[in-house]
């Protein structure tokens, strides 16, 4: 009986130690994520007007790396697109050169999805290394005025469609004309749990 109790207590102690290591590791990862966010260059914009659940913004012309995917929807496209563009900026290019990560990751929502990473503003198109993958392109998004709505948590196709429709309804209610060009913007890495930020934006006419 005494031996059984000792073994049981030892198992419990080991389990508590493992749990403690997991918790400490989780906290460390989240603190690292929060710290990293502060150092990431963000696609800049100016807010011109705020409404109850959306706002009007102006973006300057900005250079992006992009890849057009044959798949449709967030679920089928996000991992594949991120793998291709992430590979490029992490060194899968003719110079094995790393390029700083920026935020947000943008997805142009249409019959097929185009994923885009903003190029750091200090870099010009001619300074960028040639991609090893031929489907990666450099595109300058023109200056634009958009309406934006945000939501928290992890994105999925259902949430994206829900907030896309909510944005459309809000714009219709204010008699604001908009195009059919919608984008999803995701601001967090997959391992970030807290302060997750997502947006749907649409170009205004």
MDAnalysis code that builds the backbone (N, CA, C; Angstrom):
import MDAnalysis as mda
import numpy as np

u = mda.Universe.empty(615, n_residues=205, atom_resindex=np.repeat(np.arange(205), 3), trajectory=True)
u.add_TopologyAttr("name", ["N", "CA", "C"] * 205)
u.add_TopologyAttr("resid", np.arange(1, 206))
u.add_TopologyAttr("resname", ["UNK", "UNK", "UNK", "UNK", "UNK", "UNK", "UNK", "UNK", "UNK", "UNK", "UNK", "UNK", "UNK", "UNK", "UNK", "UNK", "UNK", "UNK", "UNK", "UNK", "UNK", "UNK", "UNK", "UNK", "UNK", "UNK", "UNK", "UNK", "UNK", "UNK", "UNK", "UNK", "UNK", "UNK", "UNK", "UNK", "UNK", "UNK", "UNK", "UNK", "UNK", "UNK", "UNK", "UNK", "UNK", "UNK", "UNK", "UNK", "UNK", "UNK", "UNK", "UNK", "UNK", "UNK", "UNK", "UNK", "UNK", "UNK", "UNK", "UNK", "UNK", "UNK", "UNK", "UNK", "UNK", "UNK", "UNK", "UNK", "UNK", "UNK", "UNK", "UNK", "UNK", "UNK", "UNK", "UNK", "UNK", "UNK", "UNK", "UNK", "UNK", "UNK", "UNK", "UNK", "UNK", "UNK", "UNK", "UNK", "UNK", "UNK", "UNK", "UNK", "UNK", "UNK", "UNK", "UNK", "UNK", "UNK", "UNK", "UNK", "UNK", "UNK", "UNK", "UNK", "UNK", "UNK", "UNK", "UNK", "UNK", "UNK", "UNK", "UNK", "UNK", "UNK", "UNK", "UNK", "UNK", "UNK", "UNK", "UNK", "UNK", "UNK", "UNK", "UNK", "UNK", "UNK", "UNK", "UNK", "UNK", "UNK", "UNK", "UNK", "UNK", "UNK", "UNK", "UNK", "UNK", "UNK", "UNK", "UNK", "UNK", "UNK", "UNK", "UNK", "UNK", "UNK", "UNK", "UNK", "UNK", "UNK", "UNK", "UNK", "UNK", "UNK", "UNK", "UNK", "UNK", "UNK", "UNK", "UNK", "UNK", "UNK", "UNK", "UNK", "UNK", "UNK", "UNK", "UNK", "UNK", "UNK", "UNK", "UNK", "UNK", "UNK", "UNK", "UNK", "UNK", "UNK", "UNK", "UNK", "UNK", "UNK", "UNK", "UNK", "UNK", "UNK", "UNK", "UNK", "UNK", "UNK", "UNK", "UNK", "UNK", "UNK", "UNK", "UNK", "UNK", "UNK", "UNK", "UNK", "UNK", "UNK", "UNK", "UNK", "UNK"])
u.atoms.positions = np.array([
    [0.833, -1.203, 0.000],
    [0.000, 0.000, 0.000],
    [0.873, 1.261, 0.000],
    [1.883, 1.249, 0.794],
    [2.793, 2.396, 0.878],
    [3.489, 2.619, -0.459],
    [3.935, 1.495, -1.093],
    [4.605, 1.597, -2.391],
    [3.640, 2.128, -3.446],
    [2.399, 1.657, -3.413],
    [1.379, 2.112, -4.360],
    [1.155, 3.623, -4.226],
    [1.088, 4.109, -2.996],
    [0.880, 5.540, -2.744],
    [2.058, 6.359, -3.255],
    [3.284, 5.836, -3.048],
    [4.473, 6.540, -3.525],
    [4.478, 6.651, -5.042],
    [4.149, 5.546, -5.712],
    [4.118, 5.545, -7.181],
    [3.059, 6.508, -7.692],
    [1.894, 6.488, -7.031],
    [0.795, 7.372, -7.426],
    [1.194, 8.848, -7.265],
    [1.820, 9.159, -6.137],
    [2.264, 10.539, -5.894],
    [3.343, 10.967, -6.886],
    [4.239, 10.014, -7.214],
    [5.301, 10.306, -8.175],
    [4.715, 10.618, -9.553],
    [3.718, 9.816, -9.972],
    [3.058, 10.046, -11.257],
    [2.377, 11.413, -11.282],
    [1.724, 11.744, -10.178],
    [1.045, 13.039, -10.091],
    [2.045, 14.194, -10.165],
    [3.176, 14.017, -9.483],
    [4.216, 15.050, -9.511],
    [4.762, 15.247, -10.919],
    [4.989, 14.138, -11.629],
    [5.503, 14.214, -13.000],
    [4.486, 14.900, -13.910],
    [3.199, 14.526, -13.744],
    [2.147, 15.141, -14.561],
    [2.058, 16.645, -14.316],
    [2.179, 17.050, -13.046],
    [2.131, 18.474, -12.709],
    [3.334, 19.218, -13.286],
    [4.498, 18.566, -13.265],
    [5.700, 19.179, -13.831],
    [5.549, 19.356, -15.334],
    [5.012, 18.320, -16.016],
    [4.806, 18.402, -17.468],
    [3.816, 19.514, -17.788],
    [2.722, 19.552, -17.015],
    [1.715, 20.593, -17.215],
    [2.312, 21.983, -17.007],
    [3.169, 22.109, -15.991],
    [3.819, 23.389, -15.720],
    [4.712, 23.825, -16.872],
    [5.466, 22.881, -17.427],
    [6.346, 23.184, -18.565],
    [5.522, 23.639, -19.765],
    [4.386, 22.945, -20.000],
    [3.514, 23.308, -21.121],
    [2.962, 24.719, -20.944],
    [2.512, 25.031, -19.729],
    [1.954, 26.364, -19.450],
    [3.014, 27.446, -19.620],
    [4.208, 27.184, -19.082],
    [5.304, 28.158, -19.211],
    [5.668, 28.361, -20.677],
    [5.715, 27.262, -21.440],
    [6.020, 27.355, -22.862],
    [4.967, 28.148, -23.620],
    [3.687, 27.889, -23.276],
    [2.589, 28.611, -23.915],
    [2.691, 30.111, -23.637],
    [2.928, 30.465, -22.377],
    [3.046, 31.879, -22.000],
    [4.216, 32.531, -22.727],
    [5.342, 31.809, -22.821],
    [6.527, 32.341, -23.495],
    [6.236, 32.623, -24.968],
    [5.532, 31.692, -25.621],
    [5.197, 31.870, -27.039],
    [4.294, 33.080, -27.234],
    [3.300, 33.248, -26.359],
    [2.366, 34.376, -26.495],
    [3.063, 35.710, -26.222],
    [3.969, 35.732, -25.240],
    [4.724, 36.964, -24.970],
    [5.634, 37.311, -26.145],
    [6.250, 36.282, -26.730],
    [7.084, 36.493, -27.916],
    [6.252, 37.043, -29.071],
    [5.036, 36.492, -29.243],
    [4.148, 36.952, -30.319],
    [3.769, 38.414, -30.118],
    [3.427, 38.785, -28.883],
    [3.060, 40.173, -28.605],
    [4.229, 41.119, -28.855],
    [5.426, 40.671, -28.470],
    [6.621, 41.484, -28.678],
    [6.927, 41.627, -30.163],
    [6.763, 40.541, -30.910],
    [7.060, 40.557, -32.344],
    [6.116, 41.482, -33.094],
    [4.843, 41.528, -32.670],
    [3.858, 42.377, -33.334],
    [4.288, 43.833, -33.355],
    [4.921, 44.268, -32.279],
    [5.319, 45.675, -32.182],
    [6.390, 46.050, -33.205],
    [7.138, 45.047, -33.673],
    [8.250, 45.310, -34.599],
    [7.894, 45.045, -36.056],
    [6.645, 44.651, -36.323],
    [6.243, 44.326, -37.680],
    [5.656, 45.557, -38.366],
    [6.123, 45.835, -39.566],
    [5.599, 46.961, -40.339],
    [4.174, 46.642, -40.804],
    [3.274, 47.600, -40.631],
    [1.860, 47.389, -40.937],
    [1.448, 48.249, -42.129],
    [0.607, 47.712, -42.982],
    [0.027, 48.415, -44.131],
    [-0.645, 49.693, -43.629],
    [-0.076, 50.872, -43.906],
    [-0.568, 52.114, -43.293],
    [-1.831, 52.643, -43.966],
    [-2.678, 53.277, -43.168],
    [-3.891, 53.884, -43.701],
    [-4.284, 55.074, -42.831],
    [-5.178, 55.888, -43.374],
    [-5.724, 57.036, -42.649],
    [-7.235, 56.876, -42.585],
    [-7.796, 56.977, -41.385],
    [-9.247, 56.875, -41.212],
    [-9.868, 58.245, -41.470],
    [-10.818, 58.297, -42.394],
    [-11.476, 59.564, -42.717],
    [-12.838, 59.708, -42.043],
    [-13.478, 58.573, -41.733],
    [-14.782, 58.650, -41.072],
    [-15.084, 57.344, -40.356],
    [-15.665, 57.426, -39.181],
    [-16.041, 56.251, -38.391],
    [-17.554, 56.165, -38.278],
    [-18.069, 54.952, -38.420],
    [-19.474, 54.675, -38.195],
    [-19.584, 53.673, -37.036],
    [-20.782, 53.249, -36.737],
    [-21.003, 52.381, -35.577],
    [-20.208, 51.077, -35.668],
    [-20.210, 50.447, -36.831],
    [-19.533, 49.143, -36.938],
    [-18.577, 49.033, -38.123],
    [-18.279, 50.155, -38.764],
    [-17.268, 50.137, -39.827],
    [-16.663, 51.528, -39.947],
    [-15.582, 51.622, -40.754],
    [-14.929, 52.915, -40.955],
    [-14.477, 53.063, -42.389],
    [-14.282, 54.297, -42.803],
    [-13.770, 54.607, -44.139],
    [-12.291, 54.939, -44.022],
    [-11.472, 54.314, -44.869],
    [-10.021, 54.493, -44.824],
    [-9.465, 54.863, -46.197],
    [-8.288, 55.468, -46.167],
    [-7.523, 55.714, -47.389],
    [-6.167, 55.013, -47.264],
    [-5.810, 54.260, -48.310],
    [-4.509, 53.598, -48.393],
    [-3.693, 54.224, -49.524],
    [-2.397, 54.353, -49.304],
    [-1.494, 54.807, -50.355],
    [-1.143, 53.637, -51.272],
    [-0.649, 53.963, -52.467],
    [-0.156, 52.928, -53.372],
    [0.963, 52.158, -52.677],
    [0.899, 50.835, -52.723],
    [1.833, 49.999, -51.958],
    [2.189, 48.750, -52.755],
    [3.451, 48.334, -52.674],
    [3.945, 47.163, -53.395],
    [3.706, 45.882, -52.582],
    [3.258, 44.829, -53.269],
    [2.994, 43.542, -52.634],
    [3.649, 42.412, -53.424],
    [4.018, 41.345, -52.714],
    [4.257, 40.068, -53.375],
    [2.923, 39.353, -53.374],
    [2.625, 38.619, -54.443],
    [1.313, 37.984, -54.517],
    [1.399, 36.645, -55.228],
    [0.418, 35.805, -54.936],
    [0.294, 34.542, -55.648],
    [-1.190, 34.258, -55.852],
    [-1.558, 33.990, -57.094],
    [-2.946, 33.658, -57.411],
    [-3.106, 32.145, -57.315],
    [-4.095, 31.721, -56.553],
    [-4.318, 30.303, -56.296],
    [-5.511, 29.801, -57.102],
    [-5.495, 28.532, -57.411],
    [-6.606, 27.947, -58.166],
    [-7.789, 27.609, -57.261],
    [-7.559, 27.664, -55.959],
    [-8.607, 27.319, -55.005],
    [-9.444, 28.534, -54.638],
    [-10.615, 28.279, -54.052],
    [-11.536, 29.331, -53.644],
    [-11.814, 29.184, -52.161],
    [-11.928, 30.315, -51.461],
    [-12.270, 30.276, -50.048],
    [-11.049, 30.277, -49.146],
    [-11.273, 30.713, -47.915],
    [-10.192, 30.845, -46.936],
    [-9.597, 29.496, -46.554],
    [-10.452, 28.527, -46.258],
    [-9.991, 27.225, -45.771],
    [-9.088, 26.531, -46.783],
    [-9.467, 26.592, -48.049],
    [-8.726, 25.882, -49.091],
    [-7.490, 26.629, -49.572],
    [-7.387, 27.927, -49.226],
    [-6.331, 28.746, -49.817],
    [-5.293, 29.283, -48.841],
    [-5.664, 29.474, -47.565],
    [-4.793, 30.208, -46.648],
    [-3.452, 29.512, -46.423],
    [-3.480, 28.224, -46.123],
    [-2.229, 27.512, -45.831],
    [-1.327, 27.433, -47.060],
    [-1.932, 27.139, -48.208],
    [-1.153, 27.011, -49.448],
    [-0.518, 28.336, -49.830],
    [-1.312, 29.406, -49.777],
    [-0.786, 30.726, -50.143],
    [0.305, 31.189, -49.200],
    [0.089, 30.963, -47.895],
    [1.087, 31.387, -46.918],
    [2.382, 30.602, -47.103],
    [2.265, 29.324, -47.417],
    [3.461, 28.498, -47.624],
    [4.297, 29.016, -48.793],
    [3.637, 29.423, -49.874],
    [4.350, 29.902, -51.061],
    [5.015, 31.249, -50.790],
    [4.239, 32.219, -50.299],
    [4.795, 33.554, -50.071],
    [5.730, 33.580, -48.867],
    [5.381, 32.810, -47.822],
    [6.262, 32.721, -46.667],
    [7.603, 32.117, -47.047],
    [7.564, 31.099, -47.904],
    [8.812, 30.502, -48.378],
    [9.690, 31.517, -49.081],
    [9.061, 32.353, -49.901],
    [9.824, 33.376, -50.629],
    [10.509, 34.345, -49.675],
    [9.767, 34.914, -48.714],
    [10.379, 35.923, -47.840],
    [11.335, 35.305, -46.821],
    [11.207, 33.997, -46.577],
    [12.121, 33.345, -45.645],
    [13.370, 32.806, -46.331],
    [13.510, 33.074, -47.655],
    [14.773, 32.744, -48.315],
    [14.679, 31.872, -49.550],
    [13.473, 31.440, -49.930],
    [13.340, 30.607, -51.134],
    [13.288, 31.508, -52.365],
    [14.440, 32.110, -52.665],
    [14.585, 32.986, -53.825],
    [16.010, 32.855, -54.351],
    [16.290, 33.489, -55.477],
    [17.579, 33.256, -56.135],
    [18.778, 33.725, -55.317],
    [18.576, 34.589, -54.351],
    [19.669, 35.076, -53.516],
    [19.653, 34.469, -52.114],
    [18.714, 33.569, -51.873],
    [18.528, 33.023, -50.518],
    [18.428, 34.149, -49.484],
    [17.770, 35.210, -49.875],
    [17.698, 36.422, -49.068],
    [16.396, 36.476, -48.280],
    [16.483, 36.812, -47.003],
    [15.287, 36.935, -46.183],
    [14.743, 38.356, -46.249],
    [13.417, 38.454, -46.277],
    [12.724, 39.738, -46.310],
    [11.823, 39.804, -45.081],
    [11.775, 40.957, -44.449],
    [11.007, 41.094, -43.210],
    [9.530, 40.814, -43.439],
    [8.922, 40.142, -42.459],
    [7.485, 39.897, -42.479],
    [6.754, 41.200, -42.205],
    [5.606, 41.369, -42.854],
    [4.770, 42.542, -42.632],
    [3.358, 42.100, -42.266],
    [2.522, 43.049, -41.963],
    [1.153, 42.736, -41.565],
    [0.217, 43.775, -42.173],
    [-0.993, 43.379, -42.546],
    [-1.585, 42.042, -42.425],
    [-1.282, 41.189, -43.656],
    [-1.609, 39.905, -43.572],
    [-1.671, 39.052, -44.753],
    [-3.006, 39.351, -45.422],
    [-2.972, 39.666, -46.703],
    [-4.194, 40.047, -47.419],
    [-4.601, 38.946, -48.387],
    [-5.906, 38.735, -48.493],
    [-6.448, 37.779, -49.456],
    [-7.523, 38.484, -50.266],
    [-7.286, 38.588, -51.573],
    [-8.282, 39.179, -52.473],
    [-9.332, 38.114, -52.754],
    [-10.575, 38.417, -52.393],
    [-11.649, 37.422, -52.469],
    [-12.384, 37.552, -53.801],
    [-12.290, 36.500, -54.618],
    [-12.970, 36.480, -55.911],
    [-13.276, 35.022, -56.248],
    [-13.471, 34.721, -57.537],
    [-13.720, 33.330, -57.933],
    [-12.534, 32.449, -57.570],
    [-11.346, 33.035, -57.580],
    [-10.162, 32.383, -57.027],
    [-9.523, 33.371, -56.063],
    [-8.672, 32.873, -55.186],
    [-8.078, 33.718, -54.149],
    [-6.674, 34.141, -54.550],
    [-6.365, 35.414, -54.348],
    [-4.998, 35.908, -54.484],
    [-4.509, 36.330, -53.107],
    [-3.418, 35.715, -52.647],
    [-2.845, 36.088, -51.351],
    [-1.713, 37.075, -51.578],
    [-1.585, 38.054, -50.660],
    [-0.598, 39.115, -50.837],
    [0.110, 39.425, -49.526],
    [1.424, 39.634, -49.604],
    [2.237, 40.130, -48.497],
    [2.758, 41.510, -48.891],
    [2.576, 42.493, -48.032],
    [3.124, 43.813, -48.311],
    [4.651, 43.771, -48.288],
    [5.271, 44.424, -49.253],
    [6.729, 44.558, -49.280],
    [7.119, 45.702, -48.345],
    [8.115, 45.516, -47.477],
    [8.560, 46.634, -46.628],
    [8.827, 47.879, -47.452],
    [8.408, 49.034, -46.947],
    [8.464, 50.253, -47.736],
    [9.885, 50.676, -48.118],
    [10.884, 50.226, -47.389],
    [12.255, 50.599, -47.726],
    [12.763, 49.867, -48.964],
    [12.035, 48.846, -49.407],
    [12.455, 48.067, -50.574],
    [11.652, 48.456, -51.809],
    [12.343, 48.623, -52.914],
    [11.703, 48.883, -54.197],
    [11.655, 47.582, -54.997],
    [10.815, 47.578, -56.022],
    [10.628, 46.363, -56.814],
    [11.946, 45.828, -57.366],
    [12.787, 46.737, -57.864],
    [14.056, 46.310, -58.470],
    [15.057, 45.771, -57.439],
    [14.793, 45.989, -56.170],
    [15.679, 45.514, -55.113],
    [15.319, 44.097, -54.650],
    [14.152, 43.621, -55.047],
    [13.680, 42.325, -54.561],
    [14.327, 41.172, -55.317],
    [14.732, 40.097, -54.608],
    [15.305, 38.934, -55.290],
    [14.252, 38.200, -56.117],
    [14.675, 37.601, -57.192],
    [13.755, 36.867, -58.059],
    [13.240, 35.617, -57.344],
    [11.931, 35.388, -57.363],
    [11.385, 34.186, -56.713],
    [11.825, 32.912, -57.432],
    [11.965, 31.845, -56.680],
    [12.234, 30.546, -57.284],
    [10.969, 29.942, -57.889],
    [9.826, 30.382, -57.396],
    [8.548, 29.891, -57.914],
    [7.958, 30.923, -58.876],
    [7.638, 30.460, -60.086],
    [7.215, 31.368, -61.150],
    [5.833, 31.976, -60.923],
    [5.041, 31.405, -60.018],
    [3.685, 31.938, -59.803],
    [3.654, 33.105, -58.819],
    [4.811, 33.485, -58.275],
    [4.879, 34.666, -57.398],
    [5.092, 35.905, -58.253],
    [4.284, 36.924, -58.014],
    [4.384, 38.168, -58.767],
    [4.525, 39.352, -57.814],
    [5.085, 40.442, -58.346],
    [5.151, 41.710, -57.607],
    [4.099, 42.642, -58.196],
    [3.195, 43.113, -57.346],
    [2.113, 43.969, -57.814],
    [2.000, 45.202, -56.939],
    [1.848, 46.350, -57.580],
    [1.609, 47.573, -56.818],
    [0.104, 47.823, -56.759],
    [-0.419, 47.720, -55.559],
    [-1.824, 48.057, -55.349],
    [-1.947, 49.577, -55.388],
    [-2.856, 50.098, -56.210],
    [-2.985, 51.555, -56.311],
    [-3.571, 52.156, -55.037],
    [-3.442, 53.462, -54.903],
    [-4.088, 54.161, -53.786],
    [-5.582, 53.897, -53.860],
    [-6.217, 53.710, -52.715],
    [-7.633, 53.360, -52.721],
    [-8.323, 53.855, -51.464],
    [-9.623, 54.037, -51.581],
    [-10.469, 54.335, -50.431],
    [-11.350, 53.120, -50.192],
    [-11.408, 52.667, -48.955],
    [-12.132, 51.441, -48.634],
    [-13.022, 51.642, -47.419],
    [-13.961, 50.720, -47.272],
    [-14.705, 50.579, -46.026],
    [-14.196, 49.315, -45.347],
    [-14.060, 49.350, -44.018],
    [-13.476, 48.228, -43.286],
    [-14.325, 47.880, -42.071],
    [-14.494, 46.579, -41.858],
    [-15.171, 46.065, -40.675],
    [-14.261, 45.007, -40.055],
    [-14.226, 44.914, -38.738],
    [-13.303, 43.962, -38.106],
    [-14.042, 42.937, -37.266],
    [-13.362, 41.815, -37.024],
    [-13.872, 40.792, -36.109],
    [-12.702, 40.089, -35.448],
    [-12.961, 39.473, -34.303],
    [-11.908, 38.866, -33.498],
    [-11.879, 37.344, -33.680],
    [-10.894, 36.714, -33.037],
    [-10.795, 35.250, -33.046],
    [-10.155, 34.708, -34.308],
    [-10.327, 33.415, -34.527],
    [-9.785, 32.758, -35.713],
    [-10.751, 32.903, -36.870],
    [-10.219, 33.189, -38.035],
    [-11.056, 33.368, -39.219],
    [-11.429, 32.015, -39.823],
    [-12.566, 31.977, -40.463],
    [-12.974, 30.841, -41.279],
    [-13.913, 31.365, -42.363],
    [-14.289, 30.492, -43.277],
    [-15.112, 30.939, -44.408],
    [-16.463, 31.491, -43.951],
    [-17.043, 30.873, -42.929],
    [-18.348, 31.313, -42.443],
    [-18.276, 32.729, -41.854],
    [-17.251, 32.993, -41.033],
    [-17.093, 34.324, -40.444],
    [-16.806, 35.371, -41.517],
    [-15.962, 35.026, -42.462],
    [-15.620, 35.971, -43.530],
    [-16.866, 36.346, -44.315],
    [-17.684, 35.370, -44.659],
    [-18.914, 35.650, -45.403],
    [-19.901, 36.445, -44.550],
    [-19.996, 36.107, -43.264],
    [-20.896, 36.818, -42.357],
    [-20.553, 38.310, -42.287],
    [-19.276, 38.625, -42.096],
    [-18.887, 40.022, -41.948],
    [-18.826, 40.750, -43.293],
    [-18.618, 40.012, -44.359],
    [-18.726, 40.602, -45.694],
    [-20.156, 41.085, -45.926],
    [-21.121, 40.241, -45.601],
    [-22.524, 40.621, -45.770],
    [-22.925, 41.740, -44.814],
    [-22.378, 41.701, -43.609],
    [-22.666, 42.760, -42.629],
    [-22.132, 44.099, -43.117],
    [-20.945, 44.097, -43.712],
    [-20.365, 45.323, -44.254],
    [-21.218, 45.843, -45.408],
    [-21.646, 44.950, -46.298],
    [-22.486, 45.348, -47.425],
    [-23.793, 45.972, -46.945],
    [-24.409, 45.344, -45.960],
    [-25.671, 45.869, -45.420],
    [-25.478, 47.245, -44.798],
    [-24.367, 47.413, -44.083],
    [-24.091, 48.695, -43.435],
    [-23.856, 49.791, -44.465],
    [-23.150, 49.465, -45.547],
    [-22.902, 50.443, -46.607],
    [-24.191, 50.787, -47.355],
    [-25.003, 49.764, -47.602],
    [-26.288, 50.007, -48.272],
    [-27.167, 50.929, -47.430],
    [-27.152, 50.715, -46.113],
    [-27.968, 51.529, -45.214],
    [-27.535, 52.991, -45.225],
    [-26.249, 53.232, -45.479],
    [-25.726, 54.606, -45.528],
    [-25.670, 55.147, -46.956],
    [-26.163, 54.350, -47.915],
    [-26.169, 54.735, -49.326],
    [-24.756, 55.073, -49.822],
    [-23.790, 54.221, -49.405],
    [-22.403, 54.370, -49.838],
    [-22.125, 53.344, -50.932],
    [-21.706, 53.793, -52.100],
    [-21.449, 52.896, -53.228],
    [-20.114, 52.179, -53.058],
    [-20.087, 50.919, -53.404],
    [-18.870, 50.117, -53.275],
    [-18.738, 49.182, -54.465],
    [-17.514, 48.718, -54.675],
    [-17.226, 47.799, -55.774],
    [-17.502, 46.368, -55.310],
    [-17.177, 45.436, -56.171],
    [-17.304, 44.028, -55.797],
    [-15.956, 43.443, -55.390],
    [-14.963, 44.321, -55.122],
    [-13.626, 43.849, -54.757],
    [-13.449, 43.865, -53.245],
    [-13.608, 42.692, -52.645],
    [-13.453, 42.530, -51.206],
    [-12.124, 41.852, -50.895],
    [-11.578, 42.181, -49.722],
    [-10.342, 41.574, -49.243],
    [-10.547, 41.112, -47.802],
    [-9.872, 40.022, -47.465],
    [-9.736, 39.630, -46.060],
    [-8.341, 40.016, -45.605],
    [-8.240, 40.642, -44.424],
    [-6.941, 40.995, -43.845],
    [-6.784, 40.279, -42.519],
    [-5.721, 39.503, -42.383],
    [-5.429, 38.788, -41.138],
    [-4.145, 39.301, -40.514],
    [-4.201, 39.656, -39.234],
    [-3.084, 40.341, -38.590],
    [-2.243, 39.449, -37.669],
    [-2.607, 38.193, -37.493],
    [-1.929, 37.360, -36.489],
    [-1.387, 36.070, -37.065],
    [-0.278, 35.595, -36.457],
    [0.239, 34.272, -36.787],
    [-0.708, 33.210, -36.229],
    [-0.725, 32.000, -36.803],
    [-1.651, 30.955, -36.342],
    [-1.502, 30.600, -34.866],
    [-0.281, 30.741, -34.303],
    [-0.054, 30.348, -32.917],
    [-0.436, 31.436, -31.913],
    [-0.815, 32.608, -32.388],
    [-1.218, 33.681, -31.475],
    [-2.653, 33.451, -31.016],
    [-2.849, 33.474, -29.707],
    [-4.165, 33.188, -29.124],
    [-4.901, 34.469, -28.755],
    [-4.189, 35.435, -28.199],
    [-4.827, 36.641, -27.676],
    [-4.761, 37.796, -28.687],
    [-5.730, 38.696, -28.549],
    [-5.781, 39.921, -29.377],
    [-5.757, 39.623, -30.871],
    [-6.484, 38.589, -31.268],
    [-6.547, 38.274, -32.698],
    [-7.423, 39.297, -33.414],
    [-6.938, 39.759, -34.571],
    [-7.618, 40.821, -35.311],
    [-7.752, 40.427, -36.785],
    [-8.952, 40.545, -37.287],
    [-9.241, 40.261, -38.689],
    [-10.118, 41.374, -39.238],
    [-10.025, 41.605, -40.538],
    [-10.846, 42.638, -41.163],
    [-11.329, 42.198, -42.537],
    [-12.487, 42.712, -42.915],
    [-12.956, 42.641, -44.288],
    [-12.985, 44.077, -44.803],
    [-12.385, 44.297, -45.966],
    [-12.432, 45.632, -46.562],
    [-12.976, 45.515, -47.993],
    [-13.576, 46.595, -48.460],
    [-14.073, 46.644, -49.837],
    [-13.737, 48.008, -50.420],
    [-13.324, 48.025, -51.662],
    [-13.014, 49.287, -52.335],
    [-14.311, 50.047, -52.622],
    [-14.289, 51.343, -52.357],
    [-15.445, 52.192, -52.616],
    [-15.389, 52.786, -54.005],
    [-16.552, 53.054, -54.561],
    [-16.613, 53.637, -55.900],
    [-16.717, 55.158, -55.807],
])
